[in-house]
Amino acid sequence: MLNALAKQLIAIGVAVLVAAGGYWYVSSLRADLAAAKKSVATLETAVNTQHETLRRLQNDIAAAQASYQAVAEVVANNQKSVSELRTRFAQSASGQPRDLGNLAVARPKSIERIVNNASAAAARCVELASGAQLTDAERAATKLSEINTLCPSLANPNYVAK
């Protein structure tokens, strides 16, 4: 009888140990699951932050490309203007080559008048490019003799080249 009672006590003890071990194992799994959920939440936050940062970087890159394109257009226009100025100094209106230095020696008063008028026109172009308002005469200019030939599109919006 003792033998049967000992077997029952051993069976009950084993059952209690298995239940306690199972409880401990499930508790451990729950703690691991809670830690994993926290890790997942942290990782999701990090991923969202990285996506937002990537989106901002892409926007910044697009803005930088647009700025670069605008600057490239300005540089191209400036190079074109410089080329046109070189042509103005190196060629006559008929397209013949000329030496401005020789002309200045031969006709100093004429060259002085031309240079002064061109300097005044250039200064007005700079003023307009800087935000100055057009005068009534500049707005009304429609003939070649009335316009600022250095920057007609800026200084004389109503002038149409023929």
Number of C-alpha atoms within 10 A of each C-alpha: 6 7 8 9 10 11 12 12 12 12 12 12 12 12 12 12 12 12 12 12 12 12 12 12 12 12 12 12 12 12 12 12 12 12 12 12 12 12 12 12 12 12 12 12 12 12 12 12 12 12 12 12 12 12 12 12 12 12 12 12 12 12 12 12 12 12 12 12 12 12 12 12 12 12 12 12 12 12 12 12 14 12 11 13 13 11 15 15 14 14 15 13 9 6 10 8 13 14 11 15 12 10 12 13 10 11 11 13 11 12 16 12 11 12 12 12 13 15 13 13 18 16 13 19 19 14 14 15 13 9 8 11 11 16 10 9 12 19 14 15 19 16 13 13 8 13 22 22 15 18 18 18 14 16 25 23 16 16 19 12 9 5
